[in-house]
Amino acid sequence: MPKKYAQLHQRCQSILDQLSVPNPFTIDALCQELSAQRRRPLHLHPLPQQAARNNICGMWLATETDDHIFFEQRTSRVHQEHILLHEIGHMLFDHCGTDLGHSEASQALLPDLNPQLVQRLLGRASYTNRQEQEAEMLASLLRIRASQSAARAPHGVLGRLEAALGARAADEL
């Protein structure tokens, strides 16, 4: 594994290790967990069409009090979830991005949001810089962690009962 890739993986893994991934995993459950951890609301929104026309598929917007993630809604559910996980990656790394807080661009994209509330707006269309690589890898590692949890999750009525009681029926035999 090249050193640069190993360092990227290590940075992402250290962020992921601090995160409690809900089981069963859903985007909504993850967002609730992050909102509680960060002590600020996290809102998900469809991406404004003006942004989508500019080849942006996701954005993270931080205000003084809330986080907002915008995602392309005219794509598959799996792609939407990956976009959301990617933007969550930016949020967890606390990446800085385009400062659109007082510009005409932010007003055009988000006309209902007071420009003075916007601290930063991250909108991306390429994956060539360090921040993009970190967010992309963290999104992939989050998806892997979620799928590993799902594979270990109890199935059926007996499995859910065993999980609730903290014991397996086979352990009693």
Solvent accessible surface area in square Angstrom, and as a share of the most:
residue,aa,sasa,rsa
1,M,157,0.70
2,P,97,0.61
3,K,150,0.64
4,K,150,0.63
5,Y,99,0.37
6,A,38,0.29
7,Q,81,0.36
8,L,19,0.10
9,H,59,0.26
10,Q,129,0.57
11,R,66,0.24
12,C,0,0.00
13,Q,50,0.22
14,S,55,0.35
15,I,35,0.18
16,L,3,0.02
17,D,93,0.48
18,Q,131,0.58
19,L,13,0.06
20,S,65,0.42
21,V,24,0.14
22,P,26,0.16
23,N,83,0.43
24,P,107,0.67
25,F,32,0.13
26,T,69,0.40
27,I,8,0.04
28,D,91,0.47
29,A,29,0.23
30,L,0,0.00
31,C,9,0.06
32,Q,132,0.59
33,E,61,0.27
34,L,0,0.00
35,S,27,0.18
36,A,74,0.57
37,Q,84,0.37
38,R,69,0.25
39,R,220,0.80
40,R,47,0.17
41,P,62,0.39
42,L,23,0.12
43,H,68,0.30
44,L,54,0.27
45,H,53,0.23
46,P,69,0.44
47,L,6,0.03
48,P,27,0.17
49,Q,93,0.41
50,Q,79,0.35
51,A,0,0.00
52,A,19,0.14
53,R,170,0.62
54,N,98,0.50
55,N,122,0.63
56,I,32,0.16
57,C,37,0.22
58,G,2,0.02
59,M,1,0.00
60,W,0,0.00
61,L,0,0.00
62,A,3,0.02
63,T,5,0.03
64,E,112,0.50
65,T,92,0.53
66,D,24,0.13
67,D,1,0.01
68,H,25,0.11
69,I,0,0.00
70,F,15,0.06
71,F,31,0.13
72,E,22,0.10
73,Q,85,0.38
74,R,155,0.57
75,T,45,0.26
76,S,68,0.44
77,R,154,0.56
78,V,116,0.66
79,H,78,0.35
80,Q,22,0.10
81,E,32,0.14
82,H,52,0.23
83,I,6,0.03
84,L,4,0.02
85,L,0,0.00
86,H,8,0.03
87,E,4,0.02
88,I,0,0.00
89,G,0,0.00
90,H,0,0.00
91,M,0,0.00
92,L,28,0.14
93,F,39,0.16
94,D,78,0.41
95,H,14,0.06
96,C,85,0.51
97,G,36,0.35
98,T,69,0.40
99,D,109,0.56
100,L,34,0.17
101,G,1,0.01
102,H,139,0.62
103,S,42,0.27
104,E,154,0.69
105,A,45,0.35
106,S,4,0.02
107,Q,72,0.32
108,A,58,0.45
109,L,17,0.08
110,L,16,0.08
111,P,82,0.52
112,D,148,0.77
113,L,38,0.19
114,N,73,0.37
115,P,36,0.23
116,Q,119,0.53
117,L,77,0.38
118,V,10,0.06
119,Q,94,0.42
120,R,47,0.17
121,L,1,0.00
122,L,3,0.02
123,G,22,0.21
124,R,34,0.12
125,A,66,0.52
126,S,62,0.40
127,Y,104,0.40
128,T,111,0.65
129,N,82,0.42
130,R,143,0.52
131,Q,57,0.25
132,E,2,0.01
133,Q,63,0.28
134,E,7,0.03
135,A,0,0.00
136,E,55,0.25
137,M,24,0.11
138,L,0,0.00
139,A,0,0.00
140,S,46,0.30
141,L,22,0.11
142,L,0,0.00
143,R,82,0.30
144,I,88,0.45
145,R,65,0.24
146,A,3,0.02
147,S,60,0.39
148,Q,88,0.39
149,S,11,0.07
150,A,51,0.39
151,A,82,0.63
152,R,172,0.63
153,A,20,0.15
154,P,60,0.37
155,H,142,0.63
156,G,42,0.40
157,V,114,0.66
158,L,105,0.52
159,G,8,0.07
160,R,141,0.51
161,L,95,0.47
162,E,30,0.14
163,A,60,0.46
164,A,87,0.67
165,L,129,0.64
166,G,69,0.67
167,A,40,0.31
168,R,146,0.53
169,A,48,0.37
170,A,66,0.51
171,D,102,0.53
172,E,133,0.60
173,L,191,0.95
